[in-house]
Amino acid sequence: MPVSALVVLGCVACATPARPSHWYDAPPPAAVPELLRWQWALAEPPEASAADVFVLDGFTTAASTVEDLHRARRRAVCYLPLASVERDSPDAARFPAELTDEAGRVRWDAPEDELRTRIAPILTDRLRLCRDKGFDAAALDQLAGAPRSVVDQLVTQAHRMSLPVGLLDAVHAHADLTVPDSPDRPPG
């Protein structure tokens, strides 16, 4: 092979863009979720050596925590209790009073069109929060009783954001993540 061909091939190899630092070639067990060690860490900071995949609170977990887990070759799943409208949540004021109940939960029995046009965009912003913090996937909770069109919209939006999604209390044909249950999961 002529020397010039070697130089060209060498330059092409050098020009290959580097992958982001949190990407890595997953070991074979990653293809089999049942073999992964999962930990729910909603209240306490995660200890990277404790598990392969962590389910973390989407509101309170800092992006730096997700980055630290990625550096340790771990995955982070964003837990979102979607019907919960807690007073201290950053988006609480956005929820229309007529679409929430006294307990601070979305009224899934409200008119479907209202839920789709007024509630789903707020919940989609919660998914954006997960994406922007660098989470690898989203675990959506408190969707039992939600209209199918709202669940469809949320699953579609998660996928548009490149977030695999698991539904903890609802079923959807395109949910592509199975999240093991835990005693640490808040009551729904």
Residue pairs with C-beta under 8 A, 6 or more apart in sequence:
21 70
21 71
22 67
22 70
22 71
22 134
24 73
29 35
29 36
29 52
30 36
30 52
33 178
36 51
36 52
36 53
37 50
37 51
37 52
37 53
38 51
38 52
38 53
38 54
38 55
38 179
38 180
38 182
39 46
39 50
39 51
39 53
39 54
39 55
40 54
40 55
40 79
40 182
40 184
40 185
41 54
41 55
41 56
41 184
42 55
42 56
42 57
42 79
42 184
42 185
42 186
43 57
43 184
45 65
46 54
46 56
46 65
46 69
46 74
48 68
48 69
48 72
48 74
49 72
51 74
52 74
52 75
53 74
53 75
53 76
53 77
54 69
54 74
54 75
54 76
54 77
55 77
55 79
55 139
55 179
55 182
56 65
56 66
56 76
56 77
56 78
56 79
56 135
57 79
58 78
58 79
58 80
58 126
58 129
58 130
58 133
58 135
58 138
59 89
59 90
59 129
61 76
61 78
61 133
62 133
63 132
63 133
63 134
65 76
66 76
66 133
66 134
66 135
67 134
69 75
69 76
70 76
70 134
75 136
75 137
76 134
76 135
76 136
77 135
77 136
77 137
77 138
77 139
77 166
77 177
77 179
78 129
78 130
78 133
78 135
78 137
78 138
78 139
78 163
79 139
79 141
80 123
80 126
80 127
80 130
80 138
80 139
80 140
80 141
81 141
81 142
81 186
81 188
82 106
82 123
82 126
82 140
82 141
82 142
82 143
82 146
82 154
83 105
83 106
83 108
83 142
83 143
83 146
84 104
84 105
84 142
85 92
85 95
85 100
85 104
85 105
85 106
86 92
86 104
87 104
91 122
91 125
91 126
94 122
95 106
95 119
95 122
96 118
96 119
98 110
99 106
99 107
99 110
99 114
99 115
99 118
99 119
100 106
100 107
101 107
105 142
106 115
106 119
106 142
106 146
108 115
108 144
108 145
108 146
108 147
109 145
110 119
112 147
112 149
112 150
115 146
115 147
115 150
116 147
116 149
116 150
116 153
119 150
120 150
120 153
120 154
123 150
123 154
124 153
124 154
124 157
127 138
127 154
127 157
127 158
127 161
127 163
128 161
130 138
130 161
130 163
131 161
131 162
131 163
135 163
136 163
136 164
137 163
137 164
137 165
137 166
137 177
138 158
138 163
138 164
138 165
138 166
138 177
139 165
139 166
139 168
139 177
139 179
140 154
140 158
140 165
140 166
140 167
140 168
140 170
141 168
141 169
141 185
141 186
141 188
142 169
142 188
143 150
143 151
143 154
143 167
143 168
143 169
143 170
144 169
144 170
144 188
146 170
151 167
151 170
151 172
152 172
154 165
155 165
155 167
155 172
155 174
155 175
156 174
158 164
158 165
159 165
159 174
164 176
164 177
165 174
165 175
165 176
165 177
166 175
166 176
166 177
166 178
166 179
167 175
168 179
168 181
168 185
168 188
169 188
